[in-house]
C-alpha cells in the first residue's frame, strides 16, 4: 500500500523544477545569440569581400602613374677626353749665384715681384776687381813697351846681318825675343779681360723674365762663388707647362693625331674641377713608357696670361683627343644597365614608358653618345624605382627636363593655364556666394576640383550626392 503525504509534494521536488527551467532558458538564449552572430558575421564578410573585389577591380582598371623627370635626346657633337692628374712645371727655373767673392752691397729686387731679363738684382763690392783691372792694364803697358824695343832691335840686327856685321845666330835670338814679348803681351790682354769680367760680375742681373722668390741673403753678407743656396731663385711663368700621365692605351691615338699636324688642346682645372685655370696644347711626349704604371708622360704648354698656373701646382688635365660630330646625345643619368646590355626608357606621346636597348659611345661630364635612340625622343632621367616596361607615367618638371621637352609640352601648359584661369573665376564666384573671400593660394588650387569631379564618379557622393558626379 502506498502512503499519500497529506502535506503535498516533497521539498526536494519543489527545488529541482525551477532549476531545470532556468537551464532551458539559458540554453535557448545562447542558441539564439549564436545563430544571430553567425548570420551577422556572414553578412559583414560578404560586404568586405565585395568592397575588396571592387577595389582590386578599380586598381586593375586604373593603375597609378609613375612620376618621372625626362629629357629630350639631341643631335650634336661630343669630344673624347682623357682626364689625368698633372703638375705645373716652369720652362725655366734659375738659381742666381755670385760668380765672384765679395761683400754684398745692395739687393735691388722685392720678394715675389716680376723681374725682366737684364734687371739688376744685386751689387757686390767692386773695388778689389777695379784694382785688379788697373794692375793688368799697367802690366800690359810695360810689356807693350818691351815689345816695341824688341821690334827696334830686330830691325837693327837685320841691317847688320845684311852687311855681314853680325852672325846669323844673333839675328835668330832677337827674333825669338820679339815672339816672347808678343806672347807676354797677349797674356796681359787676357788678364785685362778677366779683370773686366770679374768687375761685371759684381753687378748681378736677371738672366730671364720671371717671378723672383724670397730673398736668401741680406746686404752686408760675404758671398762666395761656391755658395750652394745662391742669391735668388727666378721662375718663368709665361709660358708655363703642365706634365701629366695618360694610359698607354691612348698613346697610338694621340700620336696619330699629332702626325696629322693637329694641335691637341688641353684644359687645366683646379683640384675640385670647378674652375678652369687655363688652356694649352700638347708640345711633347716622353720617349718611354713607365713600366711600373703603364703610363706615358705628356707635356702641354700654356700661355698663362693671368698667372693662374703656379709652379708645382697639382691640376686636373683634360686632353681632347678627338671630336665626334652629329651623334645622338642623352643625359648619362638616363642610361640604365642590367646583366645583358644598357637600355633607356623612351616615353611615347601617350605617356607610356618603353624599354629600348642602346649602344653606349663617348661620355663627357653628364652627356653620353648613344645608338638606338633618335634625336627628339623623350627619355626618362629620374624615377626608375617603380618604372617598368609599358608603365603609365606622369612627367614632372625637374633638372632632367630640357628646353626641347618643354617645347613639346607647351600645348599642355597652355591648356593648364586656361583651366587655371577658369578655376580662379569659379573660385572667386563661389567665394562671393558664400560671403567669404578666398586667399590667392586657395584660388590657385581651385582648377583641379572640376577635373577631379569629372574624372571621379564618387566625387558627387562625397559631396552629398548632389553634384554632377553624384548624378552619374
C-alpha positions in Angstrom: 0.0 0.0 0.0 1.2 3.5 -0.8 1.0 6.2 1.6 -0.1 9.6 0.5 1.6 12.6 2.0 -1.2 14.8 3.2 1.1 17.9 3.1 1.6 17.8 -0.8 4.8 17.2 -2.8 8.1 17.0 -1.0 10.5 19.9 -0.6 13.2 18.3 -2.8 11.0 18.1 -5.9 9.9 21.7 -5.5 13.6 22.9 -5.6 14.6 20.8 -8.7 11.9 22.0 -11.1 12.8 25.8 -11.1 16.5 24.9 -11.7 15.6 22.9 -14.8 13.5 25.7 -16.2 16.4 28.3 -15.8 18.8 26.0 -17.6 16.5 25.6 -20.5 16.1 29.4 -20.8 19.8 30.0 -20.7 20.5 27.3 -23.4 17.8 28.8 -25.6 19.3 32.3 -25.3 22.7 31.0 -26.2 21.4 29.3 -29.2 19.6 32.4 -30.4 22.7 34.5 -29.9 24.9 32.0 -31.8 22.6 31.9 -34.8 22.3 35.7 -34.8 26.0 36.2 -34.6 26.6 33.7 -37.4 24.3 35.5 -39.8 25.7 38.9 -38.8 29.3 38.0 -39.4 28.4 36.2 -42.6 26.8 39.3 -43.9 29.7 41.6 -42.9 32.2 39.2 -44.6 30.2 39.4 -47.8 30.3 43.2 -47.8 34.0 43.3 -47.0 34.8 40.8 -49.8 32.7 42.8 -52.3 34.4 46.0 -51.4 37.8 44.3 -51.7 37.0 42.9 -55.1 35.6 46.2 -56.2 38.9 48.0 -55.0 41.0 45.4 -56.8 39.0 45.9 -59.9 39.4 49.6 -59.8 43.2 49.3 -59.2 43.5 47.0 -62.1 41.4 49.2 -64.3 43.2 52.4 -63.4 46.8 51.8 -62.3 48.6 54.7 -60.7 51.0 56.6 -63.0 54.7 56.7 -62.1 56.1 60.2 -61.6 59.3 60.8 -63.5 61.5 63.5 -65.0 62.5 63.4 -68.6 64.9 64.9 -71.1 64.9 65.0 -74.9 67.6 63.3 -77.0 69.5 65.8 -79.1 71.9 65.7 -82.1 75.2 67.3 -81.5 79.0 67.0 -81.1 80.9 65.4 -78.3 84.6 65.2 -77.5 86.7 62.3 -76.5 88.6 63.4 -73.4 91.3 61.9 -71.3 91.4 63.0 -67.7 94.7 62.9 -65.8 96.3 64.4 -62.7 99.3 66.6 -63.5 101.5 69.2 -62.0 102.7 72.6 -63.3 106.4 72.8 -64.1 108.0 76.0 -65.4 110.0 76.1 -68.6 113.0 77.8 -66.9 114.0 78.0 -63.3 117.2 79.8 -62.4 119.1 79.9 -59.2 121.1 83.2 -59.3 124.5 82.8 -57.7 127.5 85.1 -57.4 130.4 84.4 -59.8 132.9 86.3 -57.5 133.7 86.6 -53.8 133.0 89.8 -52.0 130.7 91.8 -49.8 127.0 92.1 -50.9 126.3 95.9 -51.0 122.8 96.1 -52.4 119.7 94.0 -53.1 117.6 95.8 -55.7 114.6 93.4 -56.1 111.4 92.9 -54.0 110.4 89.5 -52.9 107.8 87.9 -55.2 107.9 90.6 -57.9 108.2 90.1 -61.7 111.6 91.0 -63.0 112.6 91.4 -66.6 115.7 90.0 -68.3 118.7 92.2 -67.6 117.2 93.8 -64.4 119.9 94.5 -61.8 119.2 92.2 -58.8 122.2 92.8 -56.5 125.6 94.5 -56.4 128.9 93.3 -54.9 131.7 95.5 -53.7 133.7 96.1 -57.0 136.8 97.9 -55.6 139.0 94.8 -55.5 138.2 94.0 -59.1 138.7 97.6 -60.2 142.3 97.5 -58.7 143.0 94.1 -60.5 141.9 95.7 -63.8 144.1 98.6 -63.2 147.1 96.4 -62.4 146.5 94.3 -65.5 146.4 97.4 -67.7 149.7 98.6 -66.2 151.4 95.2 -66.9 150.1 95.4 -70.4 151.6 98.8 -71.0 155.0 97.8 -69.7 155.2 94.6 -71.8 154.0 96.6 -74.8 157.0 98.9 -74.4 159.4 96.0 -74.2 157.9 94.6 -77.3 158.4 97.9 -79.2 162.0 97.9 -78.1 162.4 94.3 -79.3 161.0 95.3 -82.7 163.6 98.1 -83.0 166.5 95.8 -82.1 165.2 93.2 -84.6 165.2 95.8 -87.4 168.8 96.9 -86.5 170.0 93.3 -86.4 168.6 92.6 -89.8 170.5 95.5 -91.3 173.7 94.4 -89.6 173.3 90.9 -90.8 172.7 92.1 -94.4 176.2 93.8 -94.2 177.6 90.6 -92.6 178.3 92.6 -89.4 176.7 90.0 -87.1 176.3 86.3 -87.2 173.0 84.6 -88.1 172.6 83.3 -84.5 172.4 86.9 -83.1 169.6 87.7 -85.5 167.7 84.5 -84.6 167.9 85.2 -80.9 166.5 88.7 -81.4 163.7 87.2 -83.5 162.8 84.8 -80.6 162.8 87.7 -78.2 160.2 89.5 -80.2 158.0 86.4 -80.2 158.4 86.1 -76.5 157.4 89.7 -75.9 154.3 89.2 -78.1 153.2 86.2 -76.1 153.6 88.2 -72.9 151.5 91.0 -74.3 148.7 88.5 -75.1 148.8 87.2 -71.5 148.4 90.8 -70.3 145.4 91.3 -72.6 143.9 88.1 -71.1 144.4 89.4 -67.6 142.7 92.6 -68.6 139.7 90.8 -70.0 139.5 88.6 -66.8 139.6 91.7 -64.6 136.8 93.3 -66.6 134.6 90.2 -66.5 135.1 89.9 -62.7 134.2 93.6 -62.4 131.0 92.9 -64.5 130.2 90.0 -62.2 129.9 92.5 -59.3 126.6 93.6 -60.9 124.2 90.7 -60.8 121.4 90.8 -63.4 118.4 88.6 -64.1 119.1 86.0 -66.8 115.3 85.5 -67.6 112.0 87.2 -67.2 110.0 85.7 -64.3 109.0 85.9 -60.7 111.7 86.2 -58.1 111.4 84.2 -54.9 112.1 85.1 -51.3 115.3 86.8 -50.5 118.1 84.4 -49.4 120.8 86.9 -48.4 120.8 90.4 -47.0 123.2 93.2 -47.7 126.4 93.1 -45.7 127.0 89.4 -46.1 130.1 88.0 -47.8 129.1 85.9 -50.8 131.2 83.3 -52.4 131.1 81.7 -55.8 130.9 78.3 -54.2 127.8 79.1 -52.1 125.1 76.4 -52.7 122.0 78.5 -52.0 122.6 81.4 -54.2 121.2 84.9 -54.0 117.7 84.4 -55.5 115.6 81.9 -57.5 113.7 83.1 -60.6 110.9 81.1 -62.2 109.5 81.8 -65.6 105.6 81.9 -65.5 104.8 82.8 -69.1 104.7 80.5 -70.8 104.4 77.5 -68.4 103.9 73.8 -68.9 101.9 71.0 -67.3 103.2 67.5 -67.2 100.6 64.7 -66.8 100.5 60.9 -67.4 98.0 59.0 -69.5 97.5 55.3 -70.0 99.5 53.7 -72.8 96.2 52.7 -74.5 95.7 56.2 -75.7 99.3 56.7 -77.0 98.6 55.4 -80.5 95.6 57.6 -81.0 97.4 60.7 -79.6 100.5 60.1 -81.8 98.3 59.6 -84.9 96.6 63.0 -84.3 100.0 64.7 -83.8 101.4 63.1 -87.0 98.4 64.7 -88.9 99.6 68.1 -87.7 96.6 68.6 -85.3 97.0 70.7 -82.2 95.6 68.7 -79.3 94.0 71.1 -76.8 94.4 70.6 -73.0 92.4 72.3 -70.3 93.8 72.7 -66.8 91.3 72.6 -63.9 91.7 73.1 -60.2 91.7 70.3 -57.7 87.8 70.3 -57.4 87.5 70.5 -61.2 85.2 73.5 -60.8 87.4 76.4 -62.1 89.3 76.4 -65.4 92.8 77.7 -64.9 94.0 77.8 -68.5 94.1 76.3 -71.9 97.1 74.9 -73.8 98.3 72.4 -76.4 100.4 69.3 -76.3 104.0 70.0 -77.2 105.9 66.9 -76.3 105.5 63.2 -75.4 108.1 61.3 -73.3 110.3 58.8 -75.1 109.4 55.8 -73.0 106.5 54.3 -71.0 106.8 53.8 -67.3 106.8 50.0 -66.9 105.5 50.1 -63.3 102.4 52.1 -64.0 101.8 51.6 -67.8 101.6 55.3 -68.4 103.4 57.8 -70.5 104.2 61.4 -69.6 102.9 64.3 -71.8 103.9 67.9 -71.6 101.4 70.7 -72.6 102.4 74.4 -72.9 100.1 77.1 -71.6 100.2 80.9 -72.2 99.3 81.6 -68.6 98.4 85.2 -69.3 96.6 85.6 -65.9 99.3 83.7 -64.0 96.6 81.3 -62.7 99.0 78.4 -63.0 101.7 78.3 -60.3 104.8 76.2 -60.4 104.5 72.7 -58.7 100.7 73.1 -58.5 98.6 70.0 -58.9 95.9 70.3 -61.6 93.4 68.1 -63.4 94.3 67.9 -67.1 91.6 67.3 -69.7 93.1 66.3 -73.0 90.8 66.4 -76.1 91.8 63.6 -78.4 89.0 63.6 -81.0 85.6 65.0 -81.6 82.6 63.1 -82.9 80.1 65.1 -84.9 76.3 64.6 -85.5 75.7 61.9 -82.8 72.7 61.4 -80.6 73.2 62.8 -77.1 71.3 61.8 -73.9 71.9 62.5 -70.2 74.1 59.9 -68.6 71.5 59.5 -65.8 69.0 58.2 -68.4 71.1 55.1 -69.2 70.3 52.0 -67.1 72.1 48.7 -67.1 71.3 45.1 -66.5 73.2 41.9 -66.8 73.0 41.9 -70.6 73.0 45.4 -72.0 72.4 49.1 -71.5 68.9 50.5 -72.0 66.8 53.6 -71.6 63.1 54.2 -71.0 61.6 56.0 -74.0 58.4 58.0 -73.2 55.9 58.0 -76.0 53.2 60.6 -76.8 50.7 58.6 -74.7 53.0 58.9 -71.6 53.8 55.2 -71.7 57.4 54.0 -71.0 59.0 51.6 -73.4 62.4 49.9 -72.8 64.9 50.3 -75.6 68.4 48.8 -75.7 71.2 51.3 -76.7 74.8 51.1 -77.5 76.9 53.5 -75.4 79.6 55.7 -77.0 81.7 58.5 -75.7 80.7 60.1 -72.4 81.7 63.6 -71.2 80.6 65.2 -68.0 76.8 64.4 -67.8 76.2 63.6 -71.5 76.7 60.4 -73.4 76.5 59.5 -77.1 74.2 56.5 -77.8 73.0 54.5 -80.7 69.4 53.3 -80.7 67.6 56.5 -79.8 66.5 59.1 -82.4 67.0 62.8 -81.8 63.8 64.4 -80.4 62.7 61.3 -78.5 62.0 61.8 -74.8 63.8 59.6 -72.3 63.3 59.2 -68.5 66.1 60.6 -66.3 64.7 60.1 -62.8 62.1 57.9 -61.0 63.3 54.4 -62.0 62.3 52.7 -58.7 58.8 51.8 -59.9 59.3 52.3 -63.6 58.7 49.2 -65.9 58.2 48.5 -69.5 54.7 49.6 -70.5 54.1 51.6 -67.3 52.0 54.7 -67.4 54.0 57.8 -66.3 53.4 61.4 -65.4 56.1 63.9 -66.2 57.3 66.2 -63.5 59.4 69.3 -64.0 62.9 68.7 -62.8 66.5 69.0 -63.6 66.2 66.3 -66.2 63.7 68.3 -68.3 65.4 70.4 -71.1 64.2 73.0 -73.4 63.2 70.6 -76.2 60.9 68.7 -73.8 59.4 71.9 -72.6 58.6 72.9 -76.2 56.9 69.5 -76.6 54.7 70.3 -73.6 53.8 73.9 -74.5 50.4 72.9 -75.6 49.7 71.1 -72.3 50.9 74.1 -70.4 48.7 76.4 -72.3 45.7 74.2 -71.6 46.6 74.1 -68.0 46.9 77.9 -67.8 43.4 78.1 -69.3 42.0 75.8 -66.8 43.7 77.7 -64.0 42.1 81.0 -65.1 38.7 79.4 -65.3 39.2 77.8 -61.9 40.1 81.2 -60.5 36.9 82.7 -61.8 34.8 79.8 -60.4 36.6 80.1 -57.1 36.0 83.8 -56.9 32.4 83.4 -57.7 32.0 80.6 -55.1 33.7 82.8 -52.5 31.4 85.7 -53.2 28.3 83.4 -52.9 29.4 82.1 -49.6 30.2 85.6 -48.3 33.9 84.9 -47.9 36.9 85.9 -49.9 39.5 83.1 -50.7 43.2 83.9 -50.5 45.3 83.6 -53.7 46.8 80.3 -52.6 43.3 78.7 -52.5 42.3 80.2 -55.8 45.3 78.6 -57.4 44.2 75.2 -56.2 40.6 75.6 -57.5 41.2 74.5 -61.1 41.9 70.9 -60.0 38.5 70.5 -58.5 36.4 70.5 -61.7 38.8 68.0 -63.3 38.6 65.7 -60.2 34.8 65.9 -60.3 34.7 64.9 -63.9 37.2 62.1 -63.7 36.0 60.6 -60.3 32.4 59.2 -60.2 32.5 59.2 -56.5 33.1 62.9 -56.0 29.4 63.7 -56.1 28.8 61.0 -53.4 31.4 62.6 -51.2 29.8 66.0 -51.7 26.4 64.7 -50.5 25.2 63.2 -53.9 24.1 66.5 -55.3 27.0 67.2 -57.7 27.4 66.0 -61.3 29.4 63.0 -60.1 26.5 62.1 -57.8 24.0 62.2 -60.6 26.2 59.9 -62.7 
